[in-house]
Amino acid sequence: MDKKSIIFIARMDEFLQSVVSQYHELGIGDDIHVEAMRVDQLPLRPITPGALVIVSTKSIVPLVQPYVPKESSIIIAKRMLPYHNLRGMLEIPKGVKVLLVSDTKETAEENVELLRASGMDFELYPYYPGADYPPDIEIAVTPGEAEHVPTHIRKVVDIGYRIIDLSTWLAIYSHFKYGNFQKVTARAMQSLVDITKELNNEIQHAHLLSKYLEAIVNRIEDAVIAMDEKENIRFVNQKAIDTLQMEGNEVVGERASICLPANFYQLIRQCEENKDVLVDWANKTYFFRKMHIVMEGSFLGSLLLFRQAAEIEKLEHDYRMRLYSKGLVAKYQFDDFYGESVPVQKVIQIARKIARSNSTVLLLGETGTGKELLAQAIHNASPRRREPFVGVNFAAISESLLESELFGYEEGAFTGARKGGHIGWFELAHKGTIFLDEIGDASAAIQNRLLRVLQERQIMRVGGSKIIPTDIRVIAATNQDLQRMITEGAFRADLYYRLNILPIHLPPLRNRREDIPWLAHQFMKKYSYDLRRPPFTLTNEAMRALHEYDWPGNIRELENVIEYLAHVVEDEAYPYHLPFLREIPEAPLPVDGLNNECESIVTEYKKRGFLDEITAILQELGQGSGGRYTLLAQLQERGHSVTLQQLRYRLKLMQQDELIQVGKGRQGSQISSKGESFLAYLHRMKAGERI
């Protein structure tokens, strides 16, 4: 049988290409020869006599007819949407407004009818250049004519150019009296079967995904109820079922007003959208949050999450307990900052205002004036109060350990580095506050790194290469004259100006003597309660002595004196009870039996990183008493790089451990008998003797 010829004529090349592709896909080339031609090519390419002419649309028949030979017939093609490209439309939610975009009114309306006949369940509006349409439409569907889509449309689904309907191919075969059209329908059915298999696989995948998401939602701690736009329940997790004492399988698909407890349903109706609300129900308090579910601009229902307030309070309690266990919680409030004098009230007034900002604070004042207490109070009055508070004392840790503790380190950064690395104080303080105490004792290298952190709000671990962003509020403190240190070259000027944004000067106790009686009574009540002892009083003479003393240790020294009195006095404290007014002879300490205590002290000093410095101080004092400046020079001669403030801190620890006696005025410090025993212990330990 000789092949017959057909000629497809249309306005656009893209349509003709899609027809030729369909022609090959259906295997029609075995029976019929096909040509494709644009309307504007007709004057240049004559139509073969006897060929069957297929035109894409009725509107071009008058343009084609003058060029058709008398012995040729014309068929107007019926067109269909390319079903293999319809998946994009299946993802459009039902009920959504959709713009159907084409080049002419005729084709736009034809395509709308085709989609409606295909069962697409959304509102279709035909559009062609110049046509009107609802302004709230956000989705457009177009058969290969995306260039005509209005620019504000957010999502475009291009399903490709329409193809020839099977009825037109049947008309072609009938025209040529071919009886083997079954193979064409078989090819078309095979394509549909392949698409059906693919969709079936996607349905199975979607079913598994739905089960997976359901398992996830059932594991979250909130109770969850999802309702559609008609308030039919579409999903309820196990937590909600248990809380409301419902049967899960029985409520899905039911009206919420029927299957939910009546008073609970009324609470849902009253909830505002996207707001956390405290609600009392069934003699318990709940946190409610209700959210609208919106897809492609259409309201699809509501999502309700609720949870008992007691559960959230327990979580917060557990979280804060973990922070307390790490020492990352500020304990003090502004009410704990004792003082009724004008200078102190002015400090508190300024600090309360400063607390509301995120700017860096610099606390300036002598030792014992309450800088750390004020730093904690500022943190607890700030928007960061629920986040960590990390305190760092630059005088309390050796230079060799400070960098790795501040910035952390990566695994293998140095010999002895912990496996997995170590998180630094700056990382621990993320979202919270870091308190840099005794900042004047920072070395030049540390000052350089601190400046970069303050400028960039980024850190890099020791031995690492990754930049870690940090969101922290910095509060620094010092009892040193930083401006003098800048002049001497001991402190960086640019770091000072980075720190000195919000300065607060804390007055020494000698400049606020009117607070001494009030502070003394506060401490007396505190330690009487702590020691479970009856309250005691101060005689007028003792109070006068407190008032006249210069308090070089400020409030901390006053508190220590009151704590001492709480241990030693009965009903009244007299001047002779005051430790700063009388000499207390050192009681002889036993040399034997100190091994356990010495071992504990060695462990603590090793952890702080300055056991060698403590040993050197004791050795120098063993050769005679010495003041701080003399000791500082002697230590520097031995090769120990410490500042005066760091030496003062170490002497304080040694005094607390009873290794030395600190004299008044120029008397300097002396090694105690316990200190001598401690030195002997170190000597035996170094010699490898069994202790």
Disulfide bonds with the S-S distance in Angstrom:
none
